[in-house]
Amino acid sequence: MSFNDNLHYLRKKNKITQEELADRLGVSRQSVSKWETGEAYPETEKLLLLCDMFGVTLDGLMRGDLTEDSESVVSCECGYEKHIKRFSTAMAVGVFLILFGVAVCVGLSGYAATLSGQEAKIASAIGGIAVVFFVAAALFFFVYFGMSNEKFLKEHTQTDNVISEETSKKFGSRFNAVMAGLVSGILLDVVFLAVMCVLTDAQIIKTENTDSAYCYYTAVFLAVLSFIVAGLVCNGIKFTAYGGAGTAKTARKPSRLAKLKDAVCGAVMLAATALFLVLGFVWGLWHPGWVAFVAGGIICAVIGTIVEASDDGDKND
């Protein structure tokens, strides 16, 4: 096969339009059209970019037959895919640590409610310290892996950061089911908390200390929620990085709005942590104080939705 036939085959195989390919290479759509009809040939620099983009050798692209299984095709397992798996996992762990830390604190608050005097104060203080420890660990994950992600994107060109079609399709085939399961898990978690509280109020579940029981229920609710939200974060990052589901995509570097969103959300969560600690240490309101994290999460979700809509609008323009 000739170069133009191979190029046409690779573009169709990866479900990329001539306009998309032209944008990635920094040329006009007419140039791509001429390459595929054999009227013109790209420069050496563009040929090398095409090899990186489609994972083929230069000899295979120019003289091979890429429609057949041959040694010309290079493995599509690229460093970007491994990087995204590591980055999404790290961000999910960070979110998990924050919510789980709050769950530990609420559980210790429930235990403190069964004590009195100095022992109760010590248990409450340990709960506050636990939150600080978990938040500090989460911030380490956010900062360290966030900077690593920024460095990775700067060191690799757009054509380096290509998600293989096989990986994207495999992810897309299970994405909807996983997200639906996680969202259903949140609903079941809320139902669990509501049912336990109702049964306790009706004295069907008997307890010597109602406030302590509520704290324990809430701690379990938050612990389960931490796993679910971590899963949502991990899959959401992969979905964004893979450009959706089902086709090979090239990664986009984060826009200025996306970077601003990250900074604002970080500040919101730090403010929520500070508010929680003040309410706990100054007024002893550890139990209702955890609501600050829920409010912070909702604010971040709203900001993320607005920013993503703005980015999509700018891209369409």
Stockholm file with secondary structure:
# STOCKHOLM 1.0

chainA/1-317         MSFNDNLHYLRKKNKITQEELADRLGVSRQSVSKWETGEAYPETEKLLLLCDMFGVTLDGLMRGDLTEDSESVVSCECGYEKHIKRFSTAMAVGVFLILFGVAVCVGLSGYAATLSGQEAKIASAIGGIAVVFFVAAALFFFVYFGMSNEKFLKEHTQTDNVISEETSKKFGSRFNAVMAGLVSGILLDVVFLAVMCVLTDAQIIKTENTDSAYCYYTAVFLAVLSFIVAGLVCNGIKFTAYGGAGTAKTARKPSRLAKLKDAVCGAVMLAATALFLVLGFVWGLWHPGWVAFVAGGIICAVIGTIVEASDDGDKND
#=GR chainA/1-317 SS CCHHHHHHHHHHHTTCCHHHHHHHHTSCHHHHHHHHHTSCCCCHHHHHHHHHHHTBCHHHHHHSCTTSCCTTBCCCCCHHHHHHHHHHHHHHHHHHHHHHHHHHHHHHHHHHHTCCHHHHHHHHHHHHHHHHHHHHHHHHHHHHHHHHHHHHHHHSCTTTSEECHHHHHHHHHHHHHHHHHHHHHHHHHHHHHHHHHHHHHTTSSCCSCHHHHHHHHHHHHHHHHHHHHHHHHHHHHHHHHTTSSSSCEECCCCCHHHHHHHHHHHHHHHHHHHHHHHHHHHHCCHHHHTHHHHHHHHHHHHHHHHHHHHHHHHHHC
#=GC SS_cons         CCHHHHHHHHHHHTTCCHHHHHHHHTSCHHHHHHHHHTSCCCCHHHHHHHHHHHTBCHHHHHHSCTTSCCTTBCCCCCHHHHHHHHHHHHHHHHHHHHHHHHHHHHHHHHHHHTCCHHHHHHHHHHHHHHHHHHHHHHHHHHHHHHHHHHHHHHHSCTTTSEECHHHHHHHHHHHHHHHHHHHHHHHHHHHHHHHHHHHHHTTSSCCSCHHHHHHHHHHHHHHHHHHHHHHHHHHHHHHHHTTSSSSCEECCCCCHHHHHHHHHHHHHHHHHHHHHHHHHHHHCCHHHHTHHHHHHHHHHHHHHHHHHHHHHHHHHC
//
